[in-house]
Amino acid sequence: MSFIDAVLLTLLNAVACVAMPKLLSLILADKTENKRSMPPDFSM
């Protein structure tokens, strides 16, 4: 593996490490907002 390949893989890894948590938080935030917006169920 050449030096350029190592640099490109490092940059790709850095971008993935920054982008993935943001994407996951957006996906999980959409799911939790849907659960919060539902009225409570008092059918006991």
C-alpha positions in Angstrom: 0.0 0.0 0.0 1.4 3.4 -0.9 1.5 6.5 1.2 -1.3 8.1 -0.9 -3.6 5.1 -0.3 -3.0 5.3 3.4 -3.8 9.0 3.5 -7.0 8.5 1.5 -8.1 5.7 3.7 -7.4 7.9 6.8 -9.4 10.8 5.4 -12.3 8.5 4.4 -12.3 7.0 7.9 -12.3 10.5 9.5 -15.2 11.6 7.3 -17.1 8.4 8.2 -16.5 8.9 12.0 -17.8 12.5 11.8 -20.8 11.8 9.6 -22.1 8.5 11.0 -23.0 9.8 14.5 -24.9 12.8 13.0 -26.8 10.5 10.6 -27.6 8.1 13.5 -28.8 10.9 15.7 -31.1 12.2 12.9 -32.6 8.7 12.4 -33.1 8.0 16.1 -34.5 11.5 16.7 -37.2 10.9 14.1 -38.2 7.7 15.8 -38.3 9.3 19.3 -40.3 12.3 18.1 -43.0 10.0 16.7 -43.3 8.2 20.0 -43.5 11.5 21.9 -46.1 12.9 19.7 -48.5 10.0 20.4 -51.0 10.7 23.2 -50.6 8.5 26.3 -52.7 5.4 26.5 -54.9 5.2 29.6 -56.8 2.1 28.7 -56.1 0.2 32.0 
